[in-house]
Amino acid sequence: MGSSKSDVEVSYDVSNEFFRLWLDERMNYTCAVYESENQSLEAAQLNKLKILSDFAKVTPEKSVLDIGCGWGACLEYQVKNRGVKHAAGVTLSSAQAQEVMARRLPGVELYVADFMKWETKEKFDSLISICMMDHLCSPEEARKGRAVDIYRQYFKKCWEMTRPGAWFGLQTILRNRVPRNKKDLEDIYFCTHVIFPGGLNPRLEEIIQAVNPYWEVVSCVTRREHYQRTTAEWLRRMRTHEEAIRAKWGDKVFDDYDRYLSTCVRAFDQHYSSLAQYELRRID
Ligand SMILES: C[S@@+](CC[C@H](N)C(=O)[O-])C[C@H]1O[C@@H](n2cnc3c(N)ncnc32)[C@H](O)[C@@H]1O
């Protein structure tokens, strides 16, 4: 179902040093939220984490679970910026886990596991999940009409992981409009199958259907332009390291990532893709 461990390794295990060259300093690999024309990527990533943590009603005494925690940016934000004493993260990527462990974040536990199969006795007060749902349903499963069921299983699992009164700050990429020209179709196919195998971005209406009967959508905001700006900044930064990347990881890595990030910028510009943030309250 969705991206397997080996699929996720294709997406995230190129090398931590490769991603460190062009992401922000804490290595968020998801849309930032810009408050002004001149704001840096670093500050915009902190805004994004603040918005989602506020949606999840994070306070220092609450326990927080980050589902699909990447290289640990959100976990680091919880303990360093929000004073959280206990947080847990789950990722399917071993390379990302190494980076999270190297940060030695106090009060943070890390699990390398498929969230859908992960078992824990702990119940959390706050959930955050930033662009992990994009890995849950494969294109083949979506074609068979299974997407809403798969997403509903995820929301059920999230519900089971929480205490009554829990809140959830969720972010997903969205699949909106289908391109009408061959090049854009081929480029999006390339991103879906070569850079992020096994996954497919959900549609907004699928998420809205699938949260029931577990979570109430208290608010939802889309941020298409913010992801266009984020991916454009990643592309700009990556290109400044072209020579080093070609020398260390080879031409294919540079060319593939150049094509993927250029396609993202175009996809957000052309409304093929968008980005949504959701404030969800547990239904008790
Ligand atoms: C696009 S990255 C986002 C990482 C991080 N949330 C961020 O904002 O930078 C998606 C994350 O979801 C994780 N992931 C994908 N499928 C997963 C699964 N079934 N169980 C646990 N983690 C998963 C990946 O390992 C990766 O850490």
The ligand as an SDF file (V2000), in Angstrom:
LIG
                    3D

 27 29  0  0  0  0  0  0  0  0999 V2000
    8.0680   14.8210    2.1800 C   0  0  0  0  0  0  0  0  0  0  0  0
    8.7740   14.0360    3.5770 S   0  0  0  0  0  0  0  0  0  0  0  0
    8.3450   15.2280    4.7990 C   0  0  0  0  0  0  0  0  0  0  0  0
    9.2340   15.1560    5.9990 C   0  0  0  0  0  0  0  0  0  0  0  0
    8.9220   16.1630    7.0940 C   0  0  0  0  0  0  0  0  0  0  0  0
    7.5790   16.0170    7.5920 N   0  0  0  0  0  0  0  0  0  0  0  0
    9.1710   17.5740    6.6360 C   0  0  0  0  0  0  0  0  0  0  0  0
    8.2600   18.4060    6.7210 O   0  0  0  0  0  0  0  0  0  0  0  0
   10.3020   17.8650    6.2260 O   0  0  0  0  0  0  0  0  0  0  0  0
    7.6750   12.6650    3.9110 C   0  0  0  0  0  0  0  0  0  0  0  0
    8.0420   11.8540    5.1460 C   0  0  0  0  0  0  0  0  0  0  0  0
    7.0710   10.8190    5.3390 O   0  0  0  0  0  0  0  0  0  0  0  0
    7.7490    9.6220    5.7020 C   0  0  0  0  0  0  0  0  0  0  0  0
    6.8930    8.4870    5.3820 N   0  0  0  0  0  0  0  0  0  0  0  0
    6.3670    8.1410    4.1740 C   0  0  0  0  0  0  0  0  0  0  0  0
    5.6030    7.0370    4.2980 N   0  0  0  0  0  0  0  0  0  0  0  0
    5.6550    6.6750    5.6040 C   0  0  0  0  0  0  0  0  0  0  0  0
    5.0730    5.6210    6.3610 C   0  0  0  0  0  0  0  0  0  0  0  0
    4.2710    4.7120    5.7930 N   0  0  0  0  0  0  0  0  0  0  0  0
    5.3470    5.5530    7.6800 N   0  0  0  0  0  0  0  0  0  0  0  0
    6.1540    6.4590    8.2730 C   0  0  0  0  0  0  0  0  0  0  0  0
    6.7230    7.4960    7.6080 N   0  0  0  0  0  0  0  0  0  0  0  0
    6.4770    7.5920    6.2920 C   0  0  0  0  0  0  0  0  0  0  0  0
    9.0600    9.6770    4.9290 C   0  0  0  0  0  0  0  0  0  0  0  0
    9.9930    8.7860    5.5000 O   0  0  0  0  0  0  0  0  0  0  0  0
    9.4010   11.1590    5.1220 C   0  0  0  0  0  0  0  0  0  0  0  0
   10.0290   11.3250    6.3640 O   0  0  0  0  0  0  0  0  0  0  0  0
  1  2  1  0
  2  3  1  0
  2 10  1  0
  3  4  1  0
  4  5  1  0
  5  6  1  0
  5  7  1  0
  7  8  2  0
  7  9  1  0
 10 11  1  0
 11 12  1  0
 11 26  1  0
 12 13  1  0
 13 14  1  0
 13 24  1  0
 14 15  1  0
 14 23  1  0
 15 16  2  0
 16 17  1  0
 17 18  1  0
 17 23  2  0
 18 19  1  0
 18 20  2  0
 20 21  1  0
 21 22  2  0
 22 23  1  0
 24 25  1  0
 24 26  1  0
 26 27  1  0
M  CHG  2   2   1   9  -1
M  END
$$$$
